[in-house]
C-alpha cells in the first residue's frame, strides 16, 4: 500500500503521508487527485495522458517509484532496496530505452512500471541481469498495484438502470450506475447490501433495489412519510449512498473529488463509522477545511496544495 506521495505540476509540488482519511485543500486539488488516480490505477498498463508537465513520486515500504512527464520525454525510476531501474520514453521519436543500470533499447517504455523486453542481441550475462531486473520490477508492480476508485466531482446516481446490466461491481465516477452495483451486491454479497441498508435505517431512511418496471432496475428511498425514486431523494442521501457503497466495495484507495458536496454532520457520522470498519484509505478534496472536524477519527490528516 502506498504510504507517501508527491505530485508536481508545472514545477509546483505537493506531498502527503497518507492517513486513513487524507483531506486535500488549497489550489489544484482536482489535478492532484487526477495524477494520483490515473497513474496508480494503470500500473502495468499504458502511461495515462494527462497533459502538460507533471511528476509523481510514491513510496510503498522499500519500493519507491517516480514518473516525470513532459511533451518530449517520460522518465520512470523504480527503486527497490536501493537498486534503481530507469526507463526513458520519447513519444515524438518512438524511443523506448532502459538507461540504468544498463543502456539498452526495449520494446515498450510507455507502460507504468514496464517490463524489460528487448529484441536486441545480448550476451548470456546480460540476459541473466535482465531476468533479475525483471524480477525486481515485478515485485514493484505488486507493491504499487492498488485497487483505486474515483468519485466526483459531482455525484448523480440514476434512479433506473437497464436490468440487462449484470455483474456490475465498480461504480463509475459519478455513481450513475449505483442501482446496478447495489443489485449486484444484493445478489452476490447480501451481507454487504444489508450493512448498507442498516446504516440508512439509523438515519430514518429505507433503501431497496429491485425491478422497478419491465427491463429496468431501480432504487427506492422510503421514509415514514414518503416513498421516492433515488433521484428525488435529498442530495445528502444520494451522495451518502454512493460513497458508502464505494467504501463497502473495499478498494485500497477511494478518491473523492468535492467530498463536501451535499455532506452533512449526520451523513458524515455514517461515513466515519464505515471508514473505521473498512481497510480503505480515503483521499478527499474539500473546499472548507472545517469539514475535517466532522470526521471523528484519530488517523486523519489535512494537506494544502498549491498547484
MARGULO-52486 format. One record per residue: chain; residue in one letter; x, y, z of N, C-alpha, C, O in turn. Coordinates in steps of 0.2 Angstrom, whole numbers. Atoms other than C-alpha are relative to their C-alpha. Layout:
! residues N
> A_a_X_Y_Z_X_Y_Z_X_Y_Z_X_Y_Z
...
This chain:
! residues 307
> A_x_4_-6_0_0_0_0_4_6_0_9_7_4
> A_x_-4_-6_0_6_17_-4_0_4_6_-6_5_9
> A_x_-1_-4_-6_12_27_11_1_7_0_-1_11_3
> A_x_-2_-7_1_19_43_5_0_2_-8_2_-3_-12
> A_x_1_-2_7_17_53_-11_2_7_-1_1_11_3
> A_x_-1_-7_2_22_69_-20_-2_1_-7_-1_-4_-12
> A_x_2_-2_7_14_77_-35_2_7_-2_2_11_2
> A_x_-3_-7_2_22_91_-45_-4_1_-7_-4_-3_-12
> A_x_3_-2_6_13_100_-59_3_7_-2_2_12_2
> A_x_-3_-6_2_22_114_-69_5_3_5_6_9_6
> A_x_-5_-2_-4_36_114_-56_-2_1_7_2_2_12
> A_x_2_-1_-6_25_116_-41_-2_-7_3_-5_-11_0
> A_x_0_6_-3_25_102_-28_-5_0_6_-5_4_10
> A_x_4_1_-6_13_95_-15_1_-7_2_2_-12_-2
> A_x_-1_7_-2_16_80_-4_-4_-2_6_-8_2_9
> A_x_5_2_-5_6_69_8_3_-7_3_5_-11_-1
> A_x_0_6_-3_9_55_20_-7_-3_2_-10_0_6
> A_x_7_2_0_-7_45_19_-2_-2_6_1_-7_9
> A_x_3_2_-6_-18_43_34_-6_-4_-2_-7_-5_-8
> A_x_6_3_1_-34_33_35_-5_5_-4_-8_3_-9
> A_x_4_-5_4_-43_49_29_5_6_-1_8_9_4
> A_x_-5_-5_2_-32_62_20_-4_5_-4_-7_4_-9
> A_x_4_-6_3_-41_79_16_5_4_-4_11_6_-2
> A_x_-4_-4_5_-34_89_1_-3_7_0_-9_7_-3
> A_x_3_-7_1_-37_108_2_5_4_-4_10_2_-6
> A_x_-5_-5_3_-29_123_-7_-2_1_-8_-8_1_-9
> A_x_1_-2_7_-27_126_-26_3_-6_-4_8_-8_-3
> A_x_-2_6_4_-26_112_-39_-1_-7_3_2_-11_1
> A_x_2_6_-4_-34_99_-28_-2_-5_-5_0_-11_-5
> A_x_3_5_5_-43_90_-43_6_-3_-4_6_-8_-5
> A_x_-6_3_4_-26_89_-53_4_-4_4_6_-9_2
> A_x_-3_4_-4_-18_82_-38_-3_-7_0_1_-12_0
> A_x_4_6_0_-31_68_-37_1_-3_-7_1_-10_-7
> A_x_0_2_7_-31_66_-56_7_-4_-1_7_-10_-4
> A_x_-7_3_1_-12_62_-57_1_-6_4_3_-11_1
> A_x_0_5_-5_-13_51_-42_-4_-6_-3_-1_-12_-3
> A_x_5_5_2_-28_41_-48_2_-3_-7_3_-10_-7
> A_x_-1_3_6_-23_39_-66_7_-4_-1_7_-9_-5
> A_x_-6_4_0_-5_33_-63_-1_-7_4_0_-12_2
> A_x_0_6_-5_-9_21_-48_-5_-5_-3_-4_-11_-2
> A_x_5_5_2_-24_13_-57_2_-3_-7_-2_-7_-10
> A_x_-3_2_7_-13_10_-73_6_-4_1_10_-4_-4
> A_x_-6_4_-1_1_0_-65_0_-6_-5_-4_-10_-4
> A_x_-1_6_5_7_-12_-79_-4_1_-6_-4_-3_-11
> A_x_3_-2_6_-3_-3_-92_3_7_-3_8_9_0
> A_x_-3_-6_4_0_12_-104_0_6_5_-5_7_9
> A_x_0_-6_-4_5_28_-96_-6_5_-2_-7_6_-8
> A_x_6_-4_2_-10_39_-95_2_7_-3_7_10_-1
> A_x_-1_-6_3_-12_55_-105_-3_5_5_-9_5_6
> A_x_2_-5_-4_-13_70_-93_1_7_-2_-3_11_-1
> A_x_-1_-6_3_-6_84_-102_5_5_4_5_4_10
> A_x_-4_-4_-3_7_97_-98_6_-4_4_7_-10_2
> A_x_-5_3_-3_22_94_-87_-2_-2_7_-5_2_11
> A_x_2_3_-7_19_83_-71_5_-5_2_8_-9_-2
> A_x_-4_6_-3_28_71_-59_-4_-3_5_-8_1_9
> A_x_3_3_-5_23_59_-47_5_-5_3_9_-8_0
> A_x_-4_5_-4_33_50_-33_-4_-3_5_-8_0_9
> A_x_4_4_-5_26_36_-22_5_-4_3_10_-7_0
> A_x_-4_5_-4_33_25_-9_-4_-5_4_-9_-3_7
> A_x_4_5_-3_27_9_-3_5_-5_3_8_-9_0
> A_x_-5_4_-3_38_0_10_7_2_-3_9_7_-3
> A_x_-7_-2_3_55_-2_2_0_1_-8_5_0_-11
> A_x_0_-2_7_49_2_-15_-2_7_-1_-7_10_2
> A_x_1_-7_1_50_19_-22_-1_1_-8_3_-3_-12
> A_x_2_-1_7_43_25_-39_-1_7_-2_-4_10_2
> A_x_1_-7_2_44_41_-49_-1_0_-7_2_-4_-11
> A_x_1_-2_7_37_47_-66_0_7_-1_-3_11_2
> A_x_0_-7_2_41_63_-74_-1_1_-7_2_-2_-11
> A_x_2_-1_7_32_68_-90_0_7_-2_-2_11_1
> A_x_0_-7_4_34_82_-102_-2_-2_-7_-3_-8_-9
> A_x_2_1_7_30_84_-120_4_-5_-4_2_-9_-8
> A_x_-5_4_4_46_76_-127_3_-6_4_6_-10_1
> A_x_-3_5_-4_51_64_-113_-4_-2_6_-7_2_10
> A_x_3_3_-6_44_52_-100_5_-4_3_8_-9_0
> A_x_-5_3_-4_56_46_-87_-3_-3_6_-6_0_10
> A_x_2_4_-6_52_32_-74_6_-3_3_11_-5_0
> A_x_-5_3_-4_63_27_-60_-3_-4_5_-8_-2_9
> A_x_2_5_-4_60_11_-50_5_-1_5_11_-4_3
> A_x_-6_2_-5_70_9_-34_-3_-5_5_-8_-4_9
> A_x_2_5_-4_69_-7_-24_6_-2_5_11_-4_2
> A_x_-5_2_-5_80_-9_-8_7_3_-3_12_0_-2
> A_x_-6_-4_2_92_4_-16_2_-1_-7_6_3_-10
> A_x_-1_2_7_93_-4_-33_-4_4_-5_-11_4_-4
> A_x_4_-4_4_87_8_-47_0_-3_-7_5_-5_-10
> A_x_1_2_7_80_4_-64_-3_6_-3_-9_9_-1
> A_x_3_-7_3_77_20_-75_-2_-2_-8_2_-4_-12
> A_x_2_0_7_67_20_-91_-1_7_-3_-3_11_1
> A_x_2_-7_3_65_34_-104_-4_-2_-6_-3_-7_-10
> A_x_4_0_6_52_36_-117_-1_6_-4_-3_11_0
> A_x_1_-6_4_52_49_-131_-5_-1_-5_-4_-3_-10
> A_x_5_2_5_35_49_-139_1_3_-7_-1_-1_-12
> A_x_0_-2_7_39_60_-154_5_-4_-4_4_-4_-10
> A_x_-5_4_4_54_49_-159_-1_-7_1_2_-11_-2
> A_x_1_8_0_47_32_-154_5_-3_4_6_-9_3
> A_x_-5_3_-4_61_29_-142_-2_-3_6_-5_0_10
> A_x_1_4_-6_60_16_-128_7_-3_2_10_-7_-1
> A_x_-6_2_-2_75_13_-118_0_-1_8_-3_2_12
> A_x_-2_0_-7_82_7_-101_7_4_0_11_2_-4
> A_x_-6_-3_0_96_19_-96_4_-1_6_10_1_6
> A_x_-4_2_-6_101_12_-79_-4_-6_3_-10_-6_3
> A_x_-8_0_-1_109_1_-73_3_-2_-7_9_-3_-7
> A_x_-3_1_7_111_-4_-92_-3_5_-5_-8_8_-3
> A_x_3_-5_6_108_6_-108_-1_-5_-6_3_-7_-9
> A_x_2_4_6_98_-4_-120_-7_2_-2_-11_4_2
> A_x_7_-1_3_83_-2_-131_-5_-5_2_-3_-11_2
> A_x_5_5_-2_67_-10_-125_-6_1_-5_-7_6_-8
> A_x_5_0_4_51_-14_-134_-6_5_2_-9_8_-2
> A_x_5_-5_-2_40_-3_-123_2_3_7_3_-1_12
> A_x_-1_-4_-6_44_10_-110_-5_5_1_-5_10_6
> A_x_6_-5_-1_27_19_-111_-5_-4_4_-11_-3_3
> A_x_4_4_-4_20_7_-98_2_2_7_7_3_9
> A_x_-1_-2_-7_18_12_-79_4_-6_3_1_-12_4
> A_x_-4_6_-2_32_1_-72_1_-5_-5_-2_-11_-4
> A_x_0_5_6_36_-8_-88_5_-6_2_8_-6_7
> A_x_-5_6_-1_45_-25_-90_5_1_-6_4_4_-11
> A_x_-6_0_5_62_-26_-99_-1_-5_-5_0_-11_-4
> A_x_0_5_6_59_-34_-116_4_3_-6_2_9_-8
> A_x_-4_-3_6_71_-32_-130_1_-5_-5_1_-11_-4
> A_x_-1_4_6_74_-39_-147_7_0_-2_10_-3_-6
> A_x_-7_0_1_92_-34_-147_4_-6_2_2_-9_7
> A_x_-5_5_-2_106_-47_-146_3_2_6_7_7_6
> A_x_-4_-1_-6_113_-48_-128_4_-6_2_2_-12_0
> A_x_-4_6_-2_126_-59_-120_-4_-4_5_-9_-1_8
> A_x_3_4_-5_121_-73_-108_0_4_7_-4_3_10
> A_x_0_-4_-6_127_-62_-94_-5_5_1_-8_6_6
> A_x_5_-5_0_116_-48_-99_-7_-3_1_-11_0_4
> A_x_7_4_0_101_-60_-101_-1_-1_8_-7_0_10
> A_x_1_1_-7_104_-65_-83_-2_6_4_-6_6_9
> A_x_1_-7_-4_105_-47_-77_-7_2_-2_-11_5_3
> A_x_6_-2_1_89_-43_-86_-6_-4_3_-11_-1_6
> A_x_4_4_-4_80_-58_-78_-1_3_7_-6_3_10
> A_x_0_-2_-7_85_-52_-61_-4_7_0_-8_8_5
> A_x_4_-6_0_79_-34_-65_-7_-1_-1_-11_3_2
> A_x_7_1_1_63_-40_-71_-4_-3_6_-10_-2_7
> A_x_3_3_-7_60_-50_-55_-1_6_5_-6_6_8
> A_x_1_-6_-4_63_-33_-46_-6_4_-2_-10_6_2
> A_x_5_-4_3_51_-24_-57_-7_-3_1_-12_0_3
> A_x_6_3_-1_38_-37_-55_-2_1_8_-8_1_9
> A_x_1_-1_-7_40_-35_-36_-3_7_1_-7_8_5
> A_x_3_-7_-1_37_-16_-38_-7_0_-3_-11_4_1
> A_x_7_0_2_21_-19_-48_-4_-2_5_-10_0_6
> A_x_5_3_-5_14_-30_-35_-1_5_6_-6_6_9
> A_x_0_-5_-6_19_-16_-21_-5_6_-2_-8_9_2
> A_x_4_-6_2_11_-2_-31_-7_-1_-3_-10_4_-4
> A_x_7_1_3_-4_-10_-39_-5_0_5_-5_-4_10
> A_x_6_-1_-5_-19_-4_-29_-6_0_-4_-7_2_-10
> A_x_6_-1_3_-37_-5_-32_-3_7_2_-5_8_8
> A_x_2_-7_-1_-42_13_-34_-6_2_-3_-8_-1_-8
> A_x_6_-2_2_-59_20_-35_-1_8_0_1_11_5
> A_x_1_-7_0_-63_38_-40_-7_2_-1_-11_0_-5
> A_x_7_-3_0_-79_48_-37_0_7_0_5_10_3
> A_x_1_-7_0_-84_65_-41_2_3_-7_4_-1_-12
> A_x_1_-5_-6_-83_80_-43_-8_1_2_-9_3_7
> A_x_7_0_-2_-102_78_-43_-3_-7_-1_-2_-10_-6
> A_x_3_6_-1_-111_63_-38_-8_0_-2_-12_4_1
> A_x_7_-1_3_-128_60_-48_-2_-7_-2_-3_-8_-8
> A_x_2_7_2_-134_42_-47_-7_0_-3_-11_4_-1
> A_x_6_1_3_-148_37_-58_-5_-4_4_-3_-9_7
> A_x_5_4_-4_-165_30_-51_0_-7_-4_-1_-12_-1
> A_x_2_6_3_-166_17_-65_6_-2_-5_10_3_-7
> A_x_-5_2_5_-153_7_-75_-3_-6_-4_-8_-9_-2
> A_x_2_6_4_-155_-7_-88_1_-6_4_6_-8_6
> A_x_-1_6_-4_-159_-23_-80_4_-5_-3_6_-10_0
> A_x_-4_4_4_-149_-32_-93_8_1_2_12_-4_1
> A_x_-7_-2_-2_-133_-24_-85_1_-4_6_-2_-3_12
> A_x_-1_4_-6_-127_-38_-73_7_0_1_12_2_-2
> A_x_-7_0_-3_-111_-41_-63_4_6_0_9_7_-2
> A_x_-3_-6_-1_-108_-23_-61_3_1_7_-1_2_12
> A_x_-3_0_-7_-95_-22_-47_4_6_2_7_7_7
> A_x_-4_-6_-1_-87_-5_-49_-5_6_-2_-8_6_-7
> A_x_3_-6_1_-95_12_-48_3_4_-5_9_5_-5
> A_x_-4_-5_5_-92_25_-62_1_6_4_-2_7_10
> A_x_-3_-6_-3_-85_42_-57_-6_4_3_-5_7_8
> A_x_5_-4_-3_-102_50_-54_-6_-4_3_-11_-2_5
> A_x_5_4_-3_-111_35_-47_-7_-1_-4_-12_-3_-1
> A_x_7_1_4_-124_34_-61_-2_-7_0_-8_-8_-1
> A_x_1_7_0_-123_15_-61_-2_-3_7_-1_-9_8
> A_x_1_2_-7_-127_14_-42_-5_-5_0_-4_-10_4
> A_x_5_5_0_-143_4_-45_3_-7_-2_1_-12_1
> A_x_-2_6_2_-134_-9_-54_5_-3_5_5_-9_6
> A_x_-5_2_-5_-120_-10_-41_-3_-3_6_-1_-8_8
> A_x_4_3_-6_-132_-12_-27_-4_-6_-2_-4_-11_3
> A_x_3_6_1_-142_-25_-36_5_-6_-1_4_-12_2
> A_x_-5_5_0_-126_-35_-39_2_-2_7_3_-8_9
> A_x_-1_1_-7_-122_-33_-20_-5_-4_3_-4_-9_7
> A_x_5_3_-3_-139_-39_-16_-1_-7_-2_-3_-12_2
> A_x_0_6_3_-137_-54_-27_6_-5_3_5_-11_4
> A_x_-6_3_-1_-119_-59_-23_3_1_6_7_-3_9
> A_x_-3_-1_-6_-115_-51_-7_-5_3_5_-5_9_6
> A_x_6_-2_-4_-131_-50_3_2_3_7_-2_8_9
> A_x_-2_-3_-7_-122_-46_20_2_7_-1_1_11_3
> A_x_-2_-7_1_-114_-31_12_-6_5_-1_-6_10_1
> A_x_6_-4_1_-130_-25_5_-4_2_6_-7_7_7
> A_x_4_-1_-7_-139_-27_22_4_5_4_0_9_8
> A_x_-4_-5_-4_-125_-17_30_-1_7_-2_-2_11_2
> A_x_2_-6_2_-128_-3_19_-7_3_2_-8_8_4
> A_x_7_-2_-2_-147_-3_22_0_1_7_-4_6_9
> A_x_0_-1_-7_-144_-4_40_2_7_2_0_10_7
> A_x_-2_-7_-1_-134_12_40_-5_5_-1_-5_10_3
> A_x_5_-5_2_-148_21_32_-6_0_5_-9_5_6
> A_x_6_0_-5_-161_15_44_1_4_6_-3_6_9
> A_x_-1_-4_-6_-152_24_58_-1_7_-1_-2_11_3
> A_x_2_-7_2_-155_40_48_-7_1_-1_-10_6_-3
> A_x_7_-1_1_-173_36_46_-2_-1_-7_-8_1_-9
> A_x_1_1_7_-172_30_28_0_-7_-2_5_-11_1
> A_x_0_7_2_-176_13_20_2_0_-7_0_4_-12
> A_x_-3_0_7_-166_9_4_-2_-7_-3_-1_-12_1
> A_x_1_6_3_-172_-5_-8_2_0_-7_1_6_-10
> A_x_-1_0_7_-167_-10_-25_-3_-7_-3_-4_-12_0
> A_x_3_5_3_-176_-21_-37_-3_2_-7_-1_7_-10
> A_x_3_-2_7_-186_-22_-54_-5_5_1_-11_4_4
> A_x_5_-6_-1_-195_-5_-54_-5_0_-6_-11_1_-4
> A_x_5_1_5_-203_-8_-71_3_-5_-5_9_-6_-5
> A_x_-2_5_5_-201_-20_-86_7_2_-3_8_8_-6
> A_x_-7_-2_3_-182_-20_-91_4_5_4_9_6_2
> A_x_-3_-5_-3_-177_-8_-78_1_-2_8_-4_-3_11
> A_x_-1_0_-7_-169_-9_-61_0_7_3_2_11_0
> A_x_1_-7_-4_-172_5_-48_1_-1_7_1_-6_10
> A_x_-1_-1_-7_-168_11_-31_-5_4_3_-7_10_0
> A_x_6_-4_-3_-182_17_-20_2_2_7_5_-2_11
> A_x_-2_-3_-7_-179_28_-4_-7_1_3_-11_4_0
> A_x_6_-1_-4_-193_27_9_1_3_7_6_1_10
> A_x_0_-2_-6_-196_37_24_-7_-1_3_-11_-4_0
> A_x_7_1_-4_-211_37_37_-5_3_-4_-11_1_-4
> A_x_5_-4_3_-220_50_26_0_-1_-8_-5_1_-11
> A_x_-1_0_7_-213_47_8_3_-6_-3_7_-9_1
> A_x_-4_5_4_-208_34_-5_2_3_-6_-2_6_-10
> A_x_-3_-4_6_-197_41_-19_5_-4_-4_9_-8_-1
> A_x_-5_2_4_-186_36_-33_7_3_3_6_9_5
> A_x_-7_-3_-2_-167_39_-29_1_7_-2_3_11_2
> A_x_-1_-7_3_-166_54_-40_-4_6_4_-2_11_3
> A_x_4_-5_-4_-179_63_-29_1_0_7_-1_4_11
> A_x_-2_0_-7_-171_59_-13_4_6_2_7_9_-3
> A_x_-4_-6_-2_-162_73_-3_8_-1_-3_10_-7_-3
> A_x_-7_0_3_-144_77_-11_4_-4_5_9_-8_3
> A_x_-4_3_-5_-136_71_6_-1_-7_0_4_-11_1
> A_x_1_7_0_-144_54_5_3_-3_-7_6_-8_-6
> A_x_-3_3_7_-139_51_-14_7_0_1_10_-5_-1
> A_x_-8_0_-1_-121_56_-10_2_-5_5_7_-8_3
> A_x_-2_5_-6_-120_46_6_-1_-7_-3_4_-11_-2
> A_x_1_7_3_-127_30_-3_5_-2_-5_8_-7_-5
> A_x_-6_1_5_-114_32_-17_6_-1_4_10_-6_2
> A_x_-7_0_-3_-99_35_-6_0_-6_5_5_-10_5
> A_x_0_6_-4_-105_22_7_1_-7_-4_4_-11_-2
> A_x_-1_6_5_-107_9_-7_7_-1_-2_10_-7_-2
> A_x_-7_1_2_-90_13_-13_5_-2_6_9_-7_4
> A_x_-4_3_-5_-82_10_4_-1_-7_1_3_-11_3
> A_x_1_8_-1_-91_-7_6_3_-4_-6_3_-10_-5
> A_x_-4_4_5_-83_-12_-11_7_-1_2_10_-5_-2
> A_x_-7_1_-3_-67_-10_-1_6_0_-6_10_-4_-6
> A_x_-6_-1_4_-55_-3_-14_6_2_5_5_3_11
> A_x_-6_-2_-4_-37_0_-7_0_8_1_1_10_7
> A_x_0_-7_-1_-39_19_-10_-7_2_-4_-8_1_-9
> A_x_6_-4_3_-55_29_-13_1_7_0_2_11_5
> A_x_-1_-7_1_-53_46_-20_-6_3_-2_-10_1_-6
> A_x_6_-3_1_-67_58_-19_1_7_-1_4_11_3
> A_x_0_-7_2_-67_75_-28_-6_3_2_-12_1_0
> A_x_5_-4_-2_-78_88_-20_-4_-4_5_-11_-5_5
> A_x_3_4_-6_-82_77_-4_-6_4_3_-11_1_5
> A_x_4_-4_-4_-91_91_4_-7_2_-3_-11_6_-1
> A_x_6_-1_3_-104_92_-9_-6_-4_3_-6_-10_3
> A_x_6_3_-3_-121_89_0_2_-4_7_-3_-7_9
> A_x_-2_4_-6_-111_82_15_-4_4_6_-4_10_6
> A_x_3_-3_-6_-120_85_32_4_-4_6_7_-9_5
> A_x_-3_3_-6_-114_81_50_-3_-7_1_1_-12_3
> A_x_4_6_-1_-127_67_51_3_-6_-5_5_-11_-3
> A_x_-2_5_5_-121_58_35_7_-1_1_10_-6_-1
> A_x_-7_1_-2_-103_61_40_1_-5_5_6_-9_5
> A_x_0_5_-5_-106_51_55_0_-7_-2_3_-12_0
> A_x_1_7_3_-112_36_45_7_-2_-4_9_-8_-4
> A_x_-6_1_3_-96_38_34_6_-2_4_9_-7_3
> A_x_-6_2_-4_-84_38_48_-1_-7_3_4_-10_4
> A_x_1_6_-3_-92_23_56_2_-6_-5_5_-11_-3
> A_x_-2_5_5_-89_13_39_8_1_-1_11_-5_-2
> A_x_-8_0_1_-71_20_37_3_-3_6_9_-7_4
> A_x_-3_4_-5_-67_13_54_0_-7_0_4_-11_3
> A_x_1_7_1_-73_-4_49_4_-3_-6_5_-9_-7
> A_x_-3_3_6_-65_-5_32_7_2_-1_10_8_1
> A_x_-7_-1_2_-47_-6_26_1_4_-6_5_2_-10
> A_x_0_-4_6_-49_8_14_3_7_2_1_10_7
> A_x_-3_-7_-1_-38_24_13_-5_5_-4_-5_4_-10
> A_x_4_-5_3_-49_39_9_4_6_-1_7_9_3
> A_x_-4_-6_1_-41_54_0_-6_4_-3_-9_3_-9
> A_x_6_-4_2_-54_68_-2_1_7_-1_5_10_4
> A_x_-1_-7_1_-54_85_-9_-6_4_3_-12_2_2
> A_x_5_-4_-3_-63_98_1_1_7_-1_7_9_-2
> A_x_0_-7_0_-67_116_0_1_4_6_4_10_6
> A_x_0_-3_-7_-69_120_18_4_-4_5_1_-10_6
> A_x_-4_5_-5_-56_113_30_-3_-1_6_-1_-6_10
> A_x_4_2_-6_-68_114_44_-4_-6_0_-6_-9_5
> A_x_4_7_1_-77_99_36_4_-6_4_1_-10_6
> A_x_-4_5_-3_-62_89_43_-2_-1_7_-1_-7_10
> A_x_2_1_-7_-68_92_61_-6_-4_1_-7_-7_6
> A_x_6_5_0_-84_82_57_2_-7_0_-2_-11_3
> A_x_-2_7_0_-74_66_55_4_-1_6_9_0_8
> A_x_-2_2_-7_-72_59_72_5_-6_-1_3_-12_1
> A_x_-5_6_1_-57_48_68_7_3_2_9_8_-1
> A_x_-7_-2_-2_-39_49_75_5_0_-6_8_5_-6
> A_x_-5_0_6_-30_44_59_-2_4_-6_-5_1_-11
> A_x_2_-5_6_-33_59_48_5_5_-1_9_7_4
> A_x_-4_-5_1_-23_72_40_-3_5_-5_-7_3_-9
> A_x_2_-6_5_-25_89_30_6_2_-3_11_4_0
> A_x_-6_-3_3_-13_94_17_-3_6_-5_-9_5_-7
> A_x_2_-5_4_-14_110_7_5_0_-6_11_0_-5
> A_x_-4_0_6_-8_110_-11_-1_7_-3_-6_10_-3
> A_x_0_-6_4_-4_125_-22_3_-2_-7_9_-1_-8
> A_x_-2_2_7_-3_118_-40_-3_4_-6_-1_2_-11
